[in-house]
Amino acid sequence: MSRLIRGVSKNARFVLVDTKDIVQEALNIHKCSPTAISAFGRLLSASVMMGATLKGEDVLTLRTMTDGPLSTMVATINKDGVKGYVSNPEADLPAKENGQPDVQNLVGRGTLNVIKDLGLKEPYVGISTITSGEIAYDIAYYFVTSEQTPTVIALGVDLENETTVRSAGGYMIQLLPDAEESFIVELERKIGAIRSVSELFRGGMNLESMLHLLYDDMNDENPETLIENYEILEEKEIKYNCNCDREKFYRGVITLGKTQLEEILEEKGEVEAECHFCGKRYSFKREDLGEVL
Ligand SMILES: [Zn+2]
């Protein structure tokens, strides 16, 4: 089960996630290339952090539309879990010189949509530019430009091999309104000094120790001091979860109309629909479609 912790300090709020199981499930379902799962896993992890406080029927969706080989990615989360899909999961690129997956070029440049359906009449749709393709930077950019919230975000997906995720997750720290300048300076210094999320996981860190590291003021003489005290408000488990069912696909299939359904039945003997998010297949025979034929 993947895990999330979130909380606050005087000047900021934070979320940290361990999404290894979610990204592993996404890899199993979508058969992504190593570079594609590195990109998709980052987007899924970001959506988990951004959806940390969703309640009831609230839904948050992140959609990237870019000019790289990956083309489109979608991650959507509600209180029951997160799910997503990639338009070209098999797209891949050679690793960069430093051995890291070339996520930036696989994603490319384009648009990020942040859609929040909070049960109001109209969902909120934030539109932002993807200028780096590296995902974490692009989401931080969204927060600064669309929500006027200075945000530090780091994401990492580390693979054991093509089919196994070693670790995945990240952290996000957002400044509260009127945050003190001194805290911002300390935080920036801190973020610049610590290793990547994947390296921290490899070093055996869990979310709590990562959080402590982020707030540690790195005072050699007095090793137990923090930039400021923090409080964990919530800890929860999250999973990859698709809520599709046969009824929903039935309603979709019948919109094809009598003529087209007859044609498909004639040719294939059944009408089949596949869920983008979980790969589950739903098959409808003539007798299932009696209502419209
Ligand atoms: Zn599904």
Residues whose N, C-alpha, C, O or C-beta is under 5 A from the ligand:
A	BS01	ZN	C242 C244 C275 F277 C278 K280
